Amino acid sequence: MNINRLATILFSGFVLLIFARSAAAAAPCPLSQVNPSVTVCTPTPNALVQSMVHVVAGTTDSRPVTSMQVLVDGTLNQTFKASTIDTFVTLPIGNHTITVKGWDSAGPFKTVVPVAMQPPCALNPANQTVTICSLVAGSVVSQPFHVVAAATDSNPVKAMTLFIDGVGHGGISNSAILDMYASNLSLGTHTVGVQAQDNTGFVAKAPKITITVTDRTQGLSNLKHIIFFVQENRSFNDYFGMLGQYRVSLGLPNNIDGIDPNAALPNTQGVLVHPYHYQTVCTENLSPSWNESHTDVDGGKMDNFLKMTKSVPSTIDPTGTRAMGFYTEADLPSYYDAAARFATSDRFFSPLLANTNPNRMYLFTATSFGNTTPQSPPAGGFTQTTIFELLDQAGVSWRYYYRAKATSSFIQQFSIYKTDSAKVVPLGNDTANTNAANWQADIQNEAKLPQVIFIERGGTIGLDEHPDANIQKGAADAVNNIIIPFMQSASWPNSAFILTYDEGGGLYDHVLPAREIKPDTIAPKLPAGYVPGDFNQSGFRIPIIVISPWARPNFVSHTTRDYTSILRLIEDRFVAPATLPPGVNPWLTLRDKNADNMMEFFDFSAGPQLLNAPVIKTQPTSGVCKNSQEKAPGF
């Protein structure tokens, strides 16, 4: 709703407002040596921008340049009698191309830059205001911490500045988005503010918020074991969109950014569909691939989830209504109860807008090393450094449990498997490896339990909670065979267990993807015809539960993170720089290096508050699993 109102302010009647100033004679940035050519200095290709958008460009030409033009989506926007330009254009929310064209006596030459006018969050729609997106009052963060804010302004924003405790802490010029990392602060509470000054001189200020900066490692020594278990293809709305109502039933506040029952998206025939409660515990699959996910976002409109179901045609649900379905506590009582009694977040994202394999590459390596689609590994496996190799180099013990067959383990696609295959073991001891007997025995021997444990999803045996699998059977297996035995084990007092999901599965979520730092300099490998984009934003929100005696009881985090924060938690707990060989960093890429380490989910100030683990509700498996019941009522 706020985004649509913002679009109305900034874009009316399909007429673009233009603000320009005289071009400077000097080159505005390093120019291409191609003759003739246009170099667009800003925005960069695939940038996520906030209107009004700063456009700076220069030309390289052995002939006199007689004029330059700016076109938006192929339509002439403005013309200059100059060889360089420095101007602003207003864009409506959505995906666009900005073309800068030069003219000389031989004719035109141009450069086309794709951009997305995509606000970093739902902004205050009032003109000349600022919204802080990545933090909320009360956030507990490690350093560096990410500050993202944006201005709503019908005039060009000339400067945005971050203030910490009333003192300027850096900023950006000629942009309506501030996206930066803050560090070198003393531990304790601080006030954070952001202000924007536009070309009229007006200064807009975001309401100040108070945050707490915590030591990256203080108290982490209480965690002798970190276990992470990642299931499949669930958006936050789909699983936990109704968690707030369940919290109220327990006497807790409804502080969850969940489902708006009045939301409505068009299906493939343009008919609006509201969120609805599934009447089946399994559905046909949707596609969360790069093209579909970027189109779902639609430059921040978040309105194409149902339309993109065309890529997985269905005779049962031909108009794609199942993308709007959700589950409740009645379907997943164990997960709802655990999320309410331990710690969770409504701002936890997958690392990129793509499907399982590229996201799981981030889970192991904090990058997809350019991959945007599933790829077959080369002979010997992918050589990108994984968290497991970093643990080896630091002398940290680890184990990888798999379900069903070892060949279904994602780690086999990496070269580390060739040297560390002995650490990749079955979760169960039956012939088909469908039980969890090995896991249950190992956690009773806390002294020999490895420091870091990853549990592979049971995809080939239908226990990964993928949409086409029975979610109640998958959840019951996770709770009864993995989580509850852990809570009742000798390892419980000294451990943290993190349950999350690899990506959103093409299922509706209303929260915009988060701004992210690019993990490295590797550009996306996009097949011909793919939607343009970059690794500068997260995927969709996903569920998370942090289960530990040290977890903050009944806690909901609203601080923005993706699951490379799990890697950062592991690194800060176990990977000390002094334990690594010379020249080896205690992180994998810029993504996990700058990630928050999830200290907010824990309370190490006293003894563990949940040492006597609460009894979580029983997970039924009696729900109806029929695709024939998947579509929305009335369709």
NORTAUR-V430874 format. One record per residue. N is the residue number from 1. RES is the residue in one letter. NEAR is the number of other ideal C-beta (glycine too) atoms within 12 Angstrom. D_CENTER is the distance of its C-alpha to the mean C-alpha in Angstrom with 2 decimals. Layout:
# NORTAUR-V430874
n->{N	N}
res->{RES	RES}
near->{NEAR	NEAR}
d_center->{D_CENTER	D_CENTER}
This chain:
# NORTAUR-V430874
n->{1	2	3	4	5	6	7	8	9	10	11	12	13	14	15	16	17	18	19	20	21	22	23	24	25	26	27	28	29	30	31	32	33	34	35	36	37	38	39	40	41	42	43	44	45	46	47	48	49	50	51	52	53	54	55	56	57	58	59	60	61	62	63	64	65	66	67	68	69	70	71	72	73	74	75	76	77	78	79	80	81	82	83	84	85	86	87	88	89	90	91	92	93	94	95	96	97	98	99	100	101	102	103	104	105	106	107	108	109	110	111	112	113	114	115	116	117	118	119	120	121	122	123	124	125	126	127	128	129	130	131	132	133	134	135	136	137	138	139	140	141	142	143	144	145	146	147	148	149	150	151	152	153	154	155	156	157	158	159	160	161	162	163	164	165	166	167	168	169	170	171	172	173	174	175	176	177	178	179	180	181	182	183	184	185	186	187	188	189	190	191	192	193	194	195	196	197	198	199	200	201	202	203	204	205	206	207	208	209	210	211	212	213	214	215	216	217	218	219	220	221	222	223	224	225	226	227	228	229	230	231	232	233	234	235	236	237	238	239	240	241	242	243	244	245	246	247	248	249	250	251	252	253	254	255	256	257	258	259	260	261	262	263	264	265	266	267	268	269	270	271	272	273	274	275	276	277	278	279	280	281	282	283	284	285	286	287	288	289	290	291	292	293	294	295	296	297	298	299	300	301	302	303	304	305	306	307	308	309	310	311	312	313	314	315	316	317	318	319	320	321	322	323	324	325	326	327	328	329	330	331	332	333	334	335	336	337	338	339	340	341	342	343	344	345	346	347	348	349	350	351	352	353	354	355	356	357	358	359	360	361	362	363	364	365	366	367	368	369	370	371	372	373	374	375	376	377	378	379	380	381	382	383	384	385	386	387	388	389	390	391	392	393	394	395	396	397	398	399	400	401	402	403	404	405	406	407	408	409	410	411	412	413	414	415	416	417	418	419	420	421	422	423	424	425	426	427	428	429	430	431	432	433	434	435	436	437	438	439	440	441	442	443	444	445	446	447	448	449	450	451	452	453	454	455	456	457	458	459	460	461	462	463	464	465	466	467	468	469	470	471	472	473	474	475	476	477	478	479	480	481	482	483	484	485	486	487	488	489	490	491	492	493	494	495	496	497	498	499	500	501	502	503	504	505	506	507	508	509	510	511	512	513	514	515	516	517	518	519	520	521	522	523	524	525	526	527	528	529	530	531	532	533	534	535	536	537	538	539	540	541	542	543	544	545	546	547	548	549	550	551	552	553	554	555	556	557	558	559	560	561	562	563	564	565	566	567	568	569	570	571	572	573	574	575	576	577	578	579	580	581	582	583	584	585	586	587	588	589	590	591	592	593	594	595	596	597	598	599	600	601	602	603	604	605	606	607	608	609	610	611	612	613	614	615	616	617	618	619	620	621	622	623	624	625	626	627	628	629	630	631	632	633	634	635}
res->{M	N	I	N	R	L	A	T	I	L	F	S	G	F	V	L	L	I	F	A	R	S	A	A	A	A	A	P	C	P	L	S	Q	V	N	P	S	V	T	V	C	T	P	T	P	N	A	L	V	Q	S	M	V	H	V	V	A	G	T	T	D	S	R	P	V	T	S	M	Q	V	L	V	D	G	T	L	N	Q	T	F	K	A	S	T	I	D	T	F	V	T	L	P	I	G	N	H	T	I	T	V	K	G	W	D	S	A	G	P	F	K	T	V	V	P	V	A	M	Q	P	P	C	A	L	N	P	A	N	Q	T	V	T	I	C	S	L	V	A	G	S	V	V	S	Q	P	F	H	V	V	A	A	A	T	D	S	N	P	V	K	A	M	T	L	F	I	D	G	V	G	H	G	G	I	S	N	S	A	I	L	D	M	Y	A	S	N	L	S	L	G	T	H	T	V	G	V	Q	A	Q	D	N	T	G	F	V	A	K	A	P	K	I	T	I	T	V	T	D	R	T	Q	G	L	S	N	L	K	H	I	I	F	F	V	Q	E	N	R	S	F	N	D	Y	F	G	M	L	G	Q	Y	R	V	S	L	G	L	P	N	N	I	D	G	I	D	P	N	A	A	L	P	N	T	Q	G	V	L	V	H	P	Y	H	Y	Q	T	V	C	T	E	N	L	S	P	S	W	N	E	S	H	T	D	V	D	G	G	K	M	D	N	F	L	K	M	T	K	S	V	P	S	T	I	D	P	T	G	T	R	A	M	G	F	Y	T	E	A	D	L	P	S	Y	Y	D	A	A	A	R	F	A	T	S	D	R	F	F	S	P	L	L	A	N	T	N	P	N	R	M	Y	L	F	T	A	T	S	F	G	N	T	T	P	Q	S	P	P	A	G	G	F	T	Q	T	T	I	F	E	L	L	D	Q	A	G	V	S	W	R	Y	Y	Y	R	A	K	A	T	S	S	F	I	Q	Q	F	S	I	Y	K	T	D	S	A	K	V	V	P	L	G	N	D	T	A	N	T	N	A	A	N	W	Q	A	D	I	Q	N	E	A	K	L	P	Q	V	I	F	I	E	R	G	G	T	I	G	L	D	E	H	P	D	A	N	I	Q	K	G	A	A	D	A	V	N	N	I	I	I	P	F	M	Q	S	A	S	W	P	N	S	A	F	I	L	T	Y	D	E	G	G	G	L	Y	D	H	V	L	P	A	R	E	I	K	P	D	T	I	A	P	K	L	P	A	G	Y	V	P	G	D	F	N	Q	S	G	F	R	I	P	I	I	V	I	S	P	W	A	R	P	N	F	V	S	H	T	T	R	D	Y	T	S	I	L	R	L	I	E	D	R	F	V	A	P	A	T	L	P	P	G	V	N	P	W	L	T	L	R	D	K	N	A	D	N	M	M	E	F	F	D	F	S	A	G	P	Q	L	L	N	A	P	V	I	K	T	Q	P	T	S	G	V	C	K	N	S	Q	E	K	A	P	G	F}
near->{17	27	37	22	21	37	30	20	29	39	28	15	10	14	14	30	27	25	28	28	21	12	29	19	13	14	20	28	21	11	26	21	12	15	18	30	25	39	33	39	31	29	40	28	25	31	35	47	44	49	48	39	42	40	48	36	45	34	41	25	29	15	17	16	35	22	27	41	35	45	28	40	24	15	18	20	32	32	22	32	18	29	32	34	41	34	39	39	43	40	41	36	37	32	31	38	30	46	30	45	34	42	26	23	15	15	15	25	30	25	34	24	34	30	37	43	40	45	45	41	40	27	40	28	24	18	25	27	31	44	38	42	39	43	42	29	21	20	35	40	45	40	31	26	38	40	44	42	46	45	47	38	42	29	27	36	45	29	29	41	32	39	29	32	20	15	15	16	28	22	29	29	21	33	38	48	43	40	36	27	28	34	22	14	27	14	19	15	21	32	26	43	33	44	34	45	29	29	25	17	14	22	25	34	26	36	20	23	30	22	35	28	31	33	22	31	26	20	28	33	17	27	36	29	40	46	43	42	45	39	44	43	42	48	45	42	40	48	52	45	41	37	43	29	25	36	27	18	20	22	10	23	17	20	24	35	29	35	36	25	17	11	27	25	36	26	32	27	16	15	20	20	32	25	35	33	27	39	25	30	36	33	43	34	31	43	35	48	35	39	29	38	46	40	32	44	42	32	39	41	31	42	32	34	44	44	31	37	42	24	26	28	17	29	12	24	34	21	29	42	39	43	51	45	47	40	39	30	31	24	38	46	30	40	44	38	31	45	48	39	36	40	37	46	44	37	39	48	43	47	49	49	49	45	38	40	30	39	45	45	44	45	45	48	40	42	40	42	34	26	34	36	27	22	22	12	23	13	10	14	25	32	19	31	30	41	45	40	31	37	37	26	28	29	17	29	23	37	34	38	42	38	40	26	21	23	19	25	35	39	38	26	30	32	24	34	28	19	18	27	21	15	28	32	30	32	43	30	18	16	11	18	29	24	26	36	22	28	40	27	23	32	37	19	16	20	15	16	30	34	33	39	40	39	43	42	39	39	28	22	28	28	40	38	44	35	43	27	32	32	45	33	29	43	45	31	36	41	39	27	33	43	40	31	29	41	34	20	28	22	34	32	25	28	39	45	44	45	44	50	48	45	51	49	51	47	53	48	49	39	40	41	44	44	37	40	31	31	38	25	14	21	22	33	21	25	16	8	8	22	29	31	36	35	42	34	39	45	52	48	45	48	50	44	44	45	44	45	36	39	43	32	29	28	37	39	36	30	42	39	46	47	47	47	49	45	45	40	38	43	41	35	37	36	39	21	19	11	18	23	16	9	8	21	20	30	34	37	36	25	42	41	33	36	44	45	42	46	43	37	46	41	27	27	17	13	14	26	23	32	19	15	29	24	15	33	27	19	34	22	25	15	27	20	26	17	25	17	25	37	32	32	17	12	25}
d_center->{21.45	20.86	19.28	22.36	24.69	23.14	23.74	27.30	27.90	26.76	28.04	31.25	33.58	31.63	33.32	31.37	32.58	33.36	33.89	35.29	37.29	39.79	38.59	39.27	41.61	39.79	36.96	33.71	31.81	32.76	33.94	34.11	37.52	37.81	40.75	40.16	36.43	33.98	31.29	28.49	27.48	24.85	22.55	21.27	20.43	17.10	16.55	14.59	17.59	19.04	22.59	25.13	24.16	26.14	27.78	29.81	31.65	34.79	37.16	39.03	42.35	45.92	47.15	46.94	43.84	45.26	42.18	38.40	36.37	32.85	31.79	28.77	28.04	31.49	33.36	35.33	33.96	36.24	38.88	40.08	43.32	41.71	40.22	37.09	35.00	32.99	31.94	29.39	28.45	26.99	24.46	23.51	19.93	19.02	19.22	22.32	24.49	26.40	29.58	31.90	35.36	38.35	41.99	45.01	48.42	47.13	44.51	40.75	37.86	34.18	30.53	27.75	24.24	21.41	19.09	16.87	18.05	14.72	14.73	11.80	12.43	15.53	18.27	21.77	23.77	26.91	28.07	28.04	25.41	22.38	19.21	17.13	13.46	11.74	14.64	17.13	20.71	21.07	17.84	18.77	17.22	18.20	18.97	17.74	15.53	13.34	15.07	13.89	16.55	18.18	21.73	23.30	26.54	28.94	30.28	28.88	27.07	28.89	27.10	24.25	24.84	23.13	25.66	25.62	28.67	30.15	30.16	28.46	25.75	25.05	23.66	23.62	26.31	26.42	22.85	21.58	18.20	18.13	15.31	16.65	16.80	19.70	21.76	25.40	25.76	28.09	26.87	27.12	26.41	25.77	25.47	22.84	23.74	22.92	25.57	26.02	29.42	30.28	33.26	35.55	35.16	33.41	31.03	28.29	26.82	23.81	24.98	24.89	22.84	23.83	21.56	22.64	22.15	22.78	24.08	21.60	24.00	26.43	26.86	24.64	27.91	28.26	25.66	27.63	25.26	21.49	20.70	17.40	17.50	14.82	15.86	15.05	13.44	12.96	11.03	11.48	14.22	15.92	16.51	16.33	16.91	20.46	19.96	21.27	24.55	24.98	24.55	27.31	29.53	29.37	30.33	26.90	25.32	23.06	20.25	17.45	15.65	16.59	18.33	20.66	23.65	24.76	21.76	22.97	21.78	24.29	24.92	26.26	29.55	28.27	29.09	26.81	25.32	24.30	22.11	24.47	25.02	25.22	28.74	27.82	25.77	24.97	24.24	24.22	21.10	18.86	17.14	13.38	14.45	13.54	16.24	15.72	11.98	12.69	15.81	14.29	12.44	15.86	15.26	13.92	16.52	14.37	17.74	18.12	16.84	20.50	21.85	19.70	21.33	24.24	22.84	23.70	27.01	28.39	31.95	31.05	28.34	29.10	27.38	23.96	24.09	22.48	18.96	19.77	21.03	20.05	21.54	23.12	24.75	27.69	25.80	23.70	25.81	25.03	21.25	21.79	24.43	22.56	19.52	22.14	24.32	21.93	18.56	15.32	12.48	11.43	8.40	6.61	3.29	4.09	4.44	5.91	7.81	10.55	12.47	13.26	14.96	12.76	9.85	12.69	13.91	11.02	11.95	15.44	15.45	12.29	12.67	13.68	16.72	16.66	16.32	14.70	16.87	18.51	21.25	24.37	24.74	27.77	30.85	30.18	26.40	23.48	24.48	21.15	21.37	19.61	19.13	22.31	24.34	23.34	24.55	27.70	28.41	28.12	30.37	27.89	28.55	26.02	26.25	24.39	25.49	25.46	26.66	29.36	30.03	28.96	28.37	25.34	23.57	20.74	22.12	25.20	23.50	23.51	26.70	26.43	27.50	30.90	31.64	29.87	30.49	32.55	29.50	28.00	29.90	30.19	28.98	32.18	35.82	36.94	37.71	34.67	32.35	31.24	32.11	30.64	33.95	33.15	30.10	32.23	35.02	32.96	31.35	34.89	35.78	33.55	35.49	34.63	31.04	28.71	26.48	23.20	22.80	20.39	21.22	20.68	20.23	23.51	22.73	26.25	27.85	25.84	24.18	20.46	19.88	18.96	20.07	23.38	24.13	25.70	22.99	25.76	27.21	23.92	23.22	26.89	26.85	23.86	25.50	29.13	29.08	26.28	25.19	28.58	30.54	28.24	28.81	32.53	32.77	34.21	30.80	29.33	30.56	28.83	25.48	21.90	20.36	16.62	15.89	12.52	11.53	10.32	8.76	9.81	13.17	13.91	14.49	14.37	11.98	13.06	10.29	9.08	5.66	5.56	7.96	7.82	11.04	12.21	12.99	16.48	18.87	18.58	18.11	16.50	19.27	19.57	22.49	24.95	24.05	20.27	18.25	17.81	14.54	13.14	10.50	9.94	6.67	3.10	4.00	5.43	6.25	8.28	11.50	12.47	16.05	17.49	21.14	23.58	26.87	25.28	22.42	22.85	24.47	23.10	20.19	17.13	14.64	13.26	11.85	8.27	6.78	4.74	7.66	9.37	10.69	12.83	14.32	15.05	16.75	18.81	19.72	20.83	22.80	24.50	24.31	26.82	27.62	31.27	30.77	29.42	31.70	32.37	29.79	26.93	23.92	22.44	18.94	17.73	15.97	14.99	11.35	12.67	15.65	13.92	11.52	12.90	14.89	14.65	18.30	17.75	17.80	21.25	24.69	26.98	29.49	31.96	32.37	29.79	29.86	29.01	31.36	33.14	30.27	30.19	31.18	28.40	29.43	30.61	28.46	30.65	30.70	33.09	30.79	31.75	29.88	31.05	29.14	32.02	30.75	27.14	27.50	27.53	30.93	33.25	31.82}
